[in-house]
Amino acid sequence: MPVLTTIVALAIDVHVLSSRPDVNWIGISSPSPKVIWLSGSKATIARSIDGGQSWDYSQPTSSELQFRDIEALDDQHAYALSIGTNGDSRIYYSNNGGKNWQLRYRASGNQFLNCLAVVPRTNEAWVYGDSIDGQWDLVRAPDGRNWLPSRNAIDSPPLDAEGGLAASGGCVRFNNDVWAMGTANASTARLLVKRASGIRFKAIDTPIAAGPAAGIASVWPLNERHVLMVGGDLNQPERRPRIAEYHRGTFTELSEPPLAGALYSLTLTNDQGLLVTNPAGAAYLPNKDSEDWQLLSEENIWNTACNSVNCYLIGKDGYVARFAVPRND
């Protein structure tokens, strides 16, 4: 049974920052305390090198694409992923702070790519796409340059209609030398996990609410046998569980945050505090074993990112906000 939620008041002050109100922000990456990259609607990318006080905007393409994911290596280098079929799923790369963008990969036909993650030190990347004709549709780049389809990288075939949720770009993540992915849209939401040196992902059934437009939206691996995940059902917001911990073969439902509907994003602060968001807002939990959630905002927030100093919230109508990483002393 899920743990009951307690809402408490913590010393967290959220400061709203100025940005373009005509863009819905969806992807975010903050590789260092002062550097933030955003991606969103209208094929728009934003970059700040002063902690969000000012922004430079760019467009990798003139096409009206939605950039749902961005992975920045530093203030100059970043990969951006757009979504859609008929060639709209694309990966662009910039090596000069967004002044210019290079098309690195373009999907074809009914390919739909959901999420992207990149290893900063090697530029190895994995992209998770919806399965096609009973086969997985993953894309891998060993070096950020050569992007190749990978349909045999998972130890079992996909379930019928198994795909992903492109809500926040969090359905693929690399952390602590472990790759993790979360699936959706099938009868069971599954966790896909492997070590950096591993050959194939292991597919693990999870208790997260599953079915059409339901499943895992964001994952966070702590090690190969310890992964946190959030998600839910976009059409039936009351379904549970939406947040769970996988540890040594066992799943545990965590305390439910005070947000209605499926959870879109999950970010850990210093591998301890949990930050979750969705269109109902954002909430923070000091650690996974706590029940003391703090409601941070009731804005329409799709994604978050934290560095060693600050956390950032982004969402609809140009919403960007910042708060200092809480100290869980």
Secondary structure, 3 states (H helix, E strand, C coil): CCCCCEECCCCCCCEEECCCCCCCEEEEEEEECCEEEEEECCCCEEEECCCCCCCEEECCCCCCCCEEEEEECCCCCEEEEECCCCCCCEEEEECCCCCCCEEEEECCCCCCEEEEEECCCCCCEEEEEEEECCEEEEEEECCCCCCEEECCCECCCCCCCCECCCCCCCCEEEECCEEEEECECCCCCEEEEEECCCCCEEEEECCCCCECCEEEEEEEEEECCEEEEEEEECCCCCCCCCEEEEECCEEEECCCCCCCCCCCEEEEECCCEEEEEECCEEEEECCCCCCEEEEEECCCEEEEEECCCEEEEEEHHHCEEEEECCCCC
